[in-house]
Amino acid sequence: MQTLLALSLLLLSVFQVQAIRNCSCVAFRLENVQDYYEIEPAQAIINAFLETNSSVTAGIIANFFGGDITITSFMQDVAAQTHCYRVEIANNGYNFEDFSKLNGTDQVDRLQLAQTALNGRFGYLPKTFLPPFNAVDQQLFTSVRTAGISVISSEEDLDPPPYETNHTDLWRFPALASFGETLTGSNASTPVSIDQVFNQVHQQFNTRGFAVVKLQPRTFGLGTEVNSVGVNQTAITELKNLILRIKESGLRLVTLGELNEYFNASKIHPCDVRPISTTGSVTTSELTSAHMTSGELTSAHATSGSLTTSRSTTGALTTGLRVTTGSASTTGEVLEVATTDDFIRQESGAQQLSSALFFTLLLLLL
């Protein structure tokens, strides 16, 4: 019997296939933020994320930014706001040059010029680079590292997989989905259906473990001319609907610069912490969920003040376990740290197949 058990465990290890690591998150990136160019649409896009308590990454063309007080002050204000969601400033080139046509020395020079300029405007060095025209080459990856940048986001067709989702000094998170498409024979862009974008998001998430969506200010302008005046409010409404739909599907919205952090299952998004009750007693129906970084949650008690931490034993959390009971104080604040996506852990088709093969062989052995 011990021999059969040992053989069964060996067969299971042979057929076991590693699932795709995922972060349960999506990053939206807004490109081409600059002076005197589609200012109103750019502001409306940013506000759509702020109004839905969602994060977004905004790529700024460094040498074309700072002269227009309207967009400059707006971006400085939203970048400085401290919420559980945030607007990340990204490097979108110095003069929006094609970096794939530059040698390594010139690539580093332009990247560092842009970094210095953006640091002067925002008080920190961006960690994310959006290559103009999404053009990349192997030399650029080296140059980006040299410039102190740790995240680069192009397009999947120009930066194909595989993508490293464990620890690395350069995270490649290319986009698959785009909210707009360029009109034939024109530089103008028109919105696509949110169904199409939503499906692309889940297509990339299911195959890569993350998803990135491209946004352009011109997609949200009025008319078909580049740098047209006014905002397409219908497109803004659709963007908000898409954001909410993605959240309701169990994915969180993060910036490109923090996307890699959520491949760590213990990472708790600040927006996942919310108050349940501030006064009175807390019933078991109110304390319905808790986020666990590892192992089994054994107790969560408080006699006064706030319930802010959980006690857990060691071990790995591999299934969608939720805590449905617990005691808390009759006064103070109890925090719930969970969203519907906290424990999304699904086996891949390969894993399911390996499990089926394992049990079939085990039955044959018995």
N, C-alpha and C positions, 0 to 999 in steps of 0.2 A: 504493500500500500504506500509506504514511504517512497519507493522507487517511482510509482505512478505519479505521486504528488510532485516529486522533483522534476519528472519529465514534463508534467503539465505546466509547471512554472517556467521551465525552459522554453517550451513552445510559445507561451504567452509573451515572453521577452523577445522571441524571434519575430512574432507578428505585430508587436506593438509599434505604432507609428506616431511620431511626435505631432501634436496638433499645432496649427498655426497660432503663434502668440498674438494676442490682440489687446488693444488698450481700451476698447469700448468707447472710442472717441473719434470726433471729426474736427478737422481744422478748416476754417474758411480763410482765404487770403485775398485781400484787395490789392491790386497792382496799380502802378502808374499814378500815385498820388504826387502832385506837383503844383507849382504856382500857376494860376490863371488857366487851369485846364479842368473842365467839368467839376468845378468847385461844389456846386449845389448837389449834384448826384453823389459825389464822394462823401459829403457830410450826411446826406440822407441814408446812405448805406451804413456808415458807422453808427448812426442813431438807431437804425433798425436792430442792430445787435445790442446796443445799450438798453433799448426799450424792452427787449426780450431777455434781459439778464444773461447775455451770451458773449463769449470772447471772440475776437477776430484779430488777424494779423494784417497790418497795413504796410505795404511796401512803398517807400518814399525814394524818389530820384533825387539824390543828395544835392547835386549842383543846380537843380531846378526848383529848389525849395528854400523859403525864407524871405523872399521879396514880397510875396502876397500876404499881407497881414491877416486876411480873412481865413485862409486855410492854415496858415502857420499857427495862429493863436488857437484855432479850433483843435488842431492835432496835438498841440502841446497840452491843452486842457484835458482832452480825453485820455491821453497817454499818462497823465499824472493822477488820474482818478484811482482811488483804492476801493475796489469792490471785490467780491469773490470771482467776478468775471473781469476781463481787462482787454485793453487795446494794446497789442504788441507792435512796436515799431520795427520794421525790417529794412534791410539794405536792398534797394532795387536798382543798384548801379549808381555810378557817379554822373555820367551823361547819358544813361540808358544805352550804353555801348554793347555790342555783341562780344562777349568775353571769349567765345570760342574762336574768334579771329585774332586774339591777342596772344603774345607769347607769355610765358610764365611770369617773367619780371613785370611786364606791363599789367598783367592781371592783378598781381599783388599790389602794385602801386595804386591802381584805380580802386580796388577794394578798400585799401587803407585810407585813401582820400575821402571816400564816401563814409567810412566809419568815423573819421575825425570830424567831418562836417555834421553828421547826425548826432554825435556825442555833444557837439557844441550847441545843438538845438534842443536836445532832450535830456542831456545829463547822464547818459549811459551809452555804452557801445552795444549796438544790436548783435544778437547771437544768430539771427536768421538772415539768409541771403536768398532773394528771388532773382534769378538770373534774367536779364532782359531778353526778350524773345524766347525764353525758356531754353536758350542754347547752352549746352554744357559739353565738356570733354574731360578726359581723365586728368589733364594738367590742371583744369579748373578746380577739381576736387582737392588737389594738393595745395593750390594757391589759397583756397578758402580756409583750409586748416592753418596755413601760415599767417593769414590775416586775423586769426583768432575767432573765426566763425565756426559754429558747431552744427548748424542745421542749414540744408539747402533744399529748395523746393522748385523743381522744374515740372515737366509733364512726363507721364509714363512712356509715351512713344519716343521721347528724346532721351529719357533716362530709364531704361528698362530694368526689370528685376534681375537678380534677387536684391532685397533690401535687408540690411542688418537691423534686427530689432532687439538685440542684446546690447551690452555696453560697447560703444564705439566712440571714436573721437570726432566723427562726422556722420550725422544722421541724414539720410536721403529720404525725403517724404514728397515724392512727386504727386501732382494732381491727376486725377482721371476725369472728374466731373467739372463741368463749366456751366455757369448760369446763363451765359450768352453765347451766340455764334456770330461770326463776322459775315456781313452781307457780301454776296458775290460782287466783285468789282468795286468794293468800297472799303473804307477803314471803319465804318460804323458797325455797331453790334446790336443785335436784337435779342430779347430774352427767349429762352426755351422753356418748355413746360416743366413745372416743378416735379411732375411724375418722372420725367426723364432724368432730372438731376438726382432725385431720391433713389431711383433704381441704380444709377451709377455709383452713388455713395455706398449702397449696400453691396454692390458688385465688388468694389475695391476693398471694402471692409472684410468681406467674406474670403477674399483671396490673399489680401496683404496684411490684414490685422489692423488697418487704419484707413482713413479716407481723407482726401483733401479736395476742396472745391475752389475753383478760380472765380474771381469777380473782377469786372472792369467798370470803372465809372461811366464810360460811354454807353454801356448796356442800359443804364438807368436814366439817360438823358432823353429829352424830347426831340422828336424828329429823327432824321437819318444822317444828319451832318455831325461830324466830330466837333466836340466842344460847343454843342448847342446849348441854349439857355433853358433852364427849367428842369424839373424832375418828373419822370414817369412814375406817378404815384401808384399806378396799377402794378408795376414791376416791384416797387418797394413793398407793397402789400403781399405780393406773391413770395418775396424773399422772407418776410416775417412768417408766412404760412409754412414755408419750407423749413425754417429754423425750428418752429414748434413741432412740426411733423417728425423731424429727425430726433428731437428730444423725446417725443412720445414713443418712438420706436425703441428706446432704451439706450441711445447713444448720447454722450455728453459732448458739448462743444468746448474746445480748448484752443489755445494759440499753437502755432507751429513750434514755437520755442519751448513749449512745455509738453508737447505731444509725447515725446519719448518717455517722460516721467511716468505716464500712465500704463506703460507695459509692466510696471511693478504693481502687483495686485494689492499691495499694502497702501498705495497712494490714495488718499482721500481728497476729493475735490472740495475746495472751500465752499462751493455752492451746495454741497450735499449736507452741510451742517445747518440745521434749521430748528427753531424752537417749537416744542409741542405745547407746553403749558408753562405759565409763569406763576400762577398761584393755585392753591387748592391741592387736592389729592390727585394722584395719577393712577388711573386704572390700568389693568393688564391690557385692555383693548387699545389704550393710548400708546403704551410702550410696545410697538409692534415690530420694530426692526432695529438692527444694529449692524454696523459694518465691522467685520473682523479682519485684522491684518494677517493672522495665521492661527490655525488650530481651532479648538472648540471653545466657545464662550461659556464660561462656567458660572459667572455671577456678575451682577451689575447693581450695586446697592449704594445708596446715599442717605445719610441721616439729616443733612442740612446743606444749604447752598445749592450748587449746580451739579448735575450728573454729566461729567464731561469726558470720562474715560471708561474703558471696558477692560476687564481682566480676562486673559485668555491663557490657555495652555499651549504648548508647542505642537507643531504638526502643520500639515498643509490643508488648506481649504480647497476642495476639488469639486464640490457640488453647491448648488444654490441653497444653502442652509440659511434660514432666517430665525431670529429669536422672537418668540411670541409671548414670553412671560418675563417677569422681572419686577423688583420692588424699587420704589423711589421714595423720597421724602414727601411730606405733606406740604412743604413750602419750597420755594426756590425754583430754578429753571431746569427742565430736563431737555437734553438735546437728542434729536434723532439724527443719526448719521447713516443715511441710506437713500438710494434711489432705486428705481426698478432695474437699473443696469449694474448694480453693485456686484452681482454674483453671476454675471453672464459667463458661463464656462461650458461650452458645448464641444462634444467630440467631433472630430472631422469625419468625413465619410470613410477615410482610410482606417481610422481607429475603430469605427463600428464594424468594418469588415474584418479587421484583425480579431476583434472580440468574438465574432461569429465563427471564424475559423478555429479559434482556440477551443470553444466549447464543443464544436463538432468533432474535433480530434480527441478531446477528452472523453466524449461519449464512446467513440470508437475504441479507445484504449480500455474503457471499463467493460 
